[in-house]
């Protein structure tokens, strides 16, 4: 019996056994490679998502600093910026009025996707409201003091301005009524020596300056306001309009 077993014990692996072993190893390696590939893809997708979220948050921060009436927040606005902020991602901003809010609330959706695909990597939303905080809210007009001034023939002149606030004020125009000789027209407005408007307007007009008049915080402007008319002036009443849509009380001369 011992002699019969020795040839069997010394025999090596057969060809079939070697092939089966190779197949098992190949399957194992294939599975490991597939898992590793998915891990690499997942890490890449995760990195893209983080970058896309950062860009979406950046866009929302810009939206939150816009006026409710900004043209890029108009109802139905839908715009895509390619390679947003010089990145490899495109960004879309879509705006819509929220129903049953009397047009006072807008929903803004920001979507970010790779410039090479349309697959959305990040999508965030915010809401923009048109809120009036009432008389207790500080406006640019609240910080403007208007004093002095007199009428001299065709001119309303020597108007003093003072910015009493700790922030700059931007004056964008005026609403003016006036009386004088028949057919009188407003022809020119100067602020602090610079022409901010030229034209030919009747009494009761609201005028937008061609160049805004910026008053530095805490600064007094002596003899800064000058209005020139086509004929001798009898009286004038002026309301000054600011960049934040606030207006001063009416000043009369």
C-alpha positions in Angstrom: 0.0 0.0 0.0 2.8 2.4 0.9 4.4 1.9 -2.5 1.1 2.7 -4.3 0.6 6.0 -2.4 4.1 7.5 -3.1 3.5 8.3 -6.8 0.2 10.1 -6.0 1.8 12.2 -3.2 4.7 13.3 -5.4 2.4 14.3 -8.2 2.3 18.1 -8.9 -0.8 20.3 -9.8 -2.6 19.4 -12.9 -3.2 21.9 -15.8 -6.9 22.3 -14.8 -6.0 23.1 -11.2 -3.5 25.7 -12.3 -6.1 27.3 -14.7 -8.7 27.3 -11.9 -6.3 29.0 -9.5 -5.4 31.6 -12.1 -9.1 32.3 -12.7 -9.8 32.7 -9.0 -6.8 35.1 -8.6 -7.9 37.1 -11.7 -11.5 37.4 -10.3 -10.1 38.6 -7.0 -7.8 41.2 -8.6 -10.7 42.4 -10.9 -12.9 42.9 -7.9 -10.2 44.8 -6.0 -9.5 47.0 -9.0 -13.2 47.8 -9.5 -13.6 48.8 -5.9 -10.4 50.9 -6.1 -11.7 52.6 -9.2 -15.0 53.5 -7.6 -13.2 54.9 -4.6 -11.1 57.2 -6.9 -14.3 58.3 -8.8 -16.0 59.0 -5.4 -13.1 61.1 -4.3 -13.1 63.1 -7.5 -16.9 63.6 -7.3 -16.6 64.7 -3.7 -13.9 67.3 -4.7 -16.1 68.6 -7.5 -19.0 68.9 -5.2 -17.1 70.8 -2.5 -15.8 73.3 -5.2 -19.3 73.7 -6.7 -20.8 74.4 -3.3 -18.2 77.0 -2.6 -19.1 78.8 -5.9 -22.8 78.5 -5.2 -22.3 80.1 -1.8 -20.2 82.9 -3.3 -23.0 83.7 -5.8 -25.6 83.7 -3.0 -23.5 86.2 -1.0 -23.6 88.5 -4.1 -27.3 88.1 -4.4 -27.8 89.0 -0.7 -26.1 92.3 -1.4 -28.3 93.4 -4.3 -31.2 95.7 -4.2 -34.7 94.1 -4.5 -35.1 96.1 -7.8 -31.8 95.1 -9.3 -32.2 94.0 -13.0 -30.5 90.6 -12.3 -33.2 89.9 -9.7 -36.2 90.6 -12.1 -38.9 88.0 -12.2 -38.1 85.4 -14.8 -34.4 86.2 -14.9 -32.5 83.1 -16.0 -28.8 83.4 -16.9 -25.8 81.1 -17.1 -22.3 82.3 -16.6 -19.6 80.1 -18.2 -16.4 79.4 -16.3 -17.8 81.2 -13.3 -15.1 83.2 -11.5 -12.5 81.7 -13.9 -13.2 78.2 -12.8 -14.0 75.1 -14.8 -17.7 75.3 -13.7 -20.7 77.0 -15.1 -23.3 78.8 -12.9 -26.9 79.5 -13.5 -29.1 82.0 -11.6 -32.9 81.7 -11.9 -35.3 84.2 -10.3 -39.1 83.9 -9.8 -41.7 85.7 -7.7 -43.1 83.6 -4.9 -46.9 83.3 -5.5 -49.3 85.0 -3.1 -46.7 87.5 -1.8 -47.9 90.6 -3.6 -44.7 90.5 -5.7 -42.7 91.3 -2.5 -40.8 88.0 -2.2 -38.5 86.4 -4.8 -36.9 83.0 -4.9 -33.4 82.8 -6.3 -32.0 79.4 -7.3 -28.3 79.0 -8.0 -27.1 75.8 -9.8 -23.5 74.9 -10.5 -22.3 72.2 -12.9 -19.1 71.2 -14.7 -18.5 73.1 -17.9 -18.2 69.7 -19.8 -21.5 68.3 -18.6 -25.0 69.4 -17.6 -25.0 67.4 -14.4 -25.7 69.7 -11.5 -23.1 69.4 -8.7 -24.6 71.9 -6.3 -28.0 73.7 -6.1 -28.8 76.3 -3.5 -31.7 78.7 -3.0 -32.3 81.9 -1.2 -35.2 84.4 -0.9 -35.1 88.2 -1.4 -37.8 90.3 0.2 -38.9 93.9 -0.4 -39.1 95.2 3.2 -39.8 98.6 4.5 -38.3 98.9 8.0 -40.1 102.2 8.7 -39.0 105.5 9.9 -36.7 104.0 12.5 -34.4 102.7 9.7 -31.4 104.9 8.9 -31.3 106.1 5.3 -28.9 108.2 3.3 -31.4 111.0 3.3 -31.4 111.0 7.1 -27.7 111.9 7.1 -28.0 114.9 4.8 -28.3 118.4 6.2 -29.3 121.2 3.7 -28.9 124.8 4.8 -28.4 128.3 3.4 -29.1 129.1 -0.3 -30.7 132.1 -2.0 -32.3 133.2 -5.3 -30.4 135.6 -7.5 -32.0 136.4 -10.8 -31.6 133.2 -12.9 -29.9 131.2 -10.2 -30.7 129.3 -7.0 -27.2 129.3 -5.4 -25.0 129.0 -2.3 -26.7 125.9 -0.9 -24.7 124.2 1.8 -24.7 120.4 2.3 -23.4 118.4 5.2 -23.1 114.6 5.5 -23.7 114.1 9.3 -23.5 110.3 9.1 -20.4 108.1 9.3 -20.9 106.7 5.8 -20.7 108.3 2.4 -23.9 109.6 0.8 -24.6 109.4 -2.9 -27.1 112.0 -4.2 -28.5 110.8 -7.6 -31.0 113.5 -8.5 -33.7 116.0 -7.4 -37.4 116.7 -7.7 -37.9 120.4 -8.3 -40.8 122.9 -8.6 -40.3 126.6 -9.3 -42.0 129.8 -10.4 -40.7 132.8 -12.4 -41.1 134.6 -15.6 -43.3 133.0 -18.2 -41.8 129.9 -19.9 -39.0 129.5 -17.4 -37.0 126.3 -17.6 -34.3 124.6 -15.5 -31.1 124.5 -17.6 -28.2 123.3 -15.4 -27.3 121.9 -12.0 -23.9 122.0 -10.3 -22.8 120.3 -7.2 -19.5 121.3 -5.5 -18.3 123.0 -8.7 -19.1 120.1 -11.1 -21.9 120.0 -13.6 -24.1 117.0 -12.7 -27.0 117.8 -15.2 -27.7 119.8 -18.3 -31.1 120.0 -20.0 -34.3 121.9 -20.4 -37.0 120.9 -17.8 -40.3 122.4 -16.6 -41.3 122.8 -13.0 -42.4 119.6 -11.3 -39.7 117.4 -12.9 -37.8 114.6 -11.3 -34.2 114.8 -12.6 -31.5 112.1 -12.5 -28.0 113.4 -12.5 -25.6 112.3 -15.3 -22.9 112.0 -12.6 -23.9 111.3 -8.9 -22.8 113.7 -6.2 -20.9 111.8 -3.5 -20.7 113.4 -0.1 -17.9 112.0 2.1 -18.9 110.9 5.6 -18.7 113.7 8.2 -18.0 116.4 5.6 -19.4 119.9 5.1 -19.8 121.4 1.6 -20.0 125.2 1.5 -21.9 126.9 -1.3 -22.0 123.5 -3.1 -25.5 123.6 -4.7 -26.2 125.8 -7.8 -29.3 125.7 -10.1 -29.4 127.8 -13.2 -32.6 128.7 -15.0 -33.5 130.2 -18.4 -35.2 133.2 -16.9 -35.4 135.1 -13.6 -36.6 132.9 -10.7 -39.2 133.8 -8.1 -39.3 130.7 -5.9 -38.1 127.1 -5.8 -38.8 123.9 -3.8 -36.3 121.0 -4.0 -36.3 117.4 -2.8 -33.0 115.6 -3.0 -33.0 111.9 -4.0 -30.4 109.4 -2.8 -28.9 106.2 -4.2 -30.8 104.0 -1.7 -34.1 105.5 -3.0 -34.6 107.6 0.1 -35.5 111.3 -0.3 -35.1 114.4 1.9 -37.9 116.6 3.0 -38.7 119.6 0.7 -36.5 122.7 1.0 -38.0 126.0 -0.2 -36.4 129.3 -1.2 
